[in-house]
C-alpha cells in the first residue's frame, strides 16, 4: 500500500519537526531540486553542439547526466551515512525514519484528520497542540510542493529535451524521415532521462534506509520509497479541496 501510516497519534513535536525538516524540506531540496537542476543543466547544453552527430550528442548528454547524478547522490549518501552513524543512539526520528514517514503518510487527503489527532502532544496543552497542528500543515505544504515539483520535473525534462534536439535538427539538412525519427527519439530520450533519474533517487533513498537499519536499529528498509508514486497525488480528488481547506486552516491557526 502506498500510504500506510494512518495517523500521528504517537508522534511527539520533535518527531513532527524531524519529518518536516529531514523527511520533507531536506529530501525535497537534495533529491528533487538538486537533481532537477543537475539534469536541466546538461539538457540545456544540447543545442550547443550544432554540426555534430545528433545521436552522439544525445547519448553523450545522457552519459554526463548519469555520471554526475551518480556522483552527487553518492556524496549525499555518504553524508547521510555519517550523520546517521553519529546520531544513531539519539532520541526521536532519524533521517531515514523521518523520510519514511514523510513519503508514506497521506498528508494531502487526510490533513484535517492528521492535524486533529495529535494525542501525545495534546497532553501539553492547547498551545502545544496548536504548534503541532501548524507543523502538520507545514508538512502538508512541503508535500504539496513536492507533488508539483515532480510534475514540473517531468514536463521540464521531456519538453526541454524535445525542443533542444529540435533546434539541432533544424540546423542540419535532413529529410522528413530523419526529422521524424529524430524527434521521436528525442521524446523517448526525455522519458528515459526522467525514468533513470527517478530510479536513481529511489536507489539513493532506499540505501539511506538500509544504512539506518544497520546503524540505528530501525526497519525502514522494509517499506522502500518509490518516489514516482508521488505522481498519484496529482490525481487525488482531495488535492484541490484540501488546498482550500489548508488556506482556511492557516487563517484560523495562530503563528
C-alpha positions, 0 to 999 in steps of 0.5 A: 500500500502506498500510504500506510501510516494512518495517523500521528497519534504517537508522534511527539513535536520533535518527531513532527519537526524531524519529518518536516525538516529531514523527511520533507524540506531536506529530501525535497531540496537534495533529491528533487531540486538538486537533481532537477537542476543537475539534469536541466543543466546538461539538457540545456547544453544540447543545442550547443553542439550544432554540426555534430552527430545528433545521436552522439550528442544525445547519448553523450548528454545522457552519459554526463547526466548519469555520471554526475547524478551518480556522483552527487547522490553518492556524496549525499549518501555518504553524508547521510551515512555519517550523520546517521552513524553519529546520531544513531543512539539519539532520541526521536526520528532519524533521517531515514525514519523521518523520510519514511514517514514523510513519503508514506503518510497521506498528508494531502487527503487526510490533513484535517484528520492528521492535524486533529489527532495529535494525542501525545502532544495534546497532553501539553496543552492547547498551545502545544497542540496548536504548534503541532497542528501548524507543523502538520500543515507545514508538512502538508505544504512541503508535500504539496510542493513536492507533488508539483515539483515532480510534475514540473520535473517531468514536463521540464525534462521531456519538453526541454529535451524535445525542443533542444534536439529540435533546434539541432535538427533544424540546423542540419539538412535532413529529410522528413524521415530523419526529422521524424525519427529524430524527434521521436527519439528525442521524446523517448530520450526525455522519458528515459532521462526522467525514468533513470533519474527517478530510479536513481533517487529511489536507489539513493533513498532506499540505501539511506534506509538500509544504512539506518537499519544497520546503524540505528536499529530501525526497519525502514528498509522494509517499506522502500520509497518509490518516489514516482508514486508521488505522481498519484497525488496529482490525481487525488480528488482531495488535492484541490479541496484540501488546498482550500481547506489548508488556506482556511486552516492557516487563517484560523491557526495562530503563528 
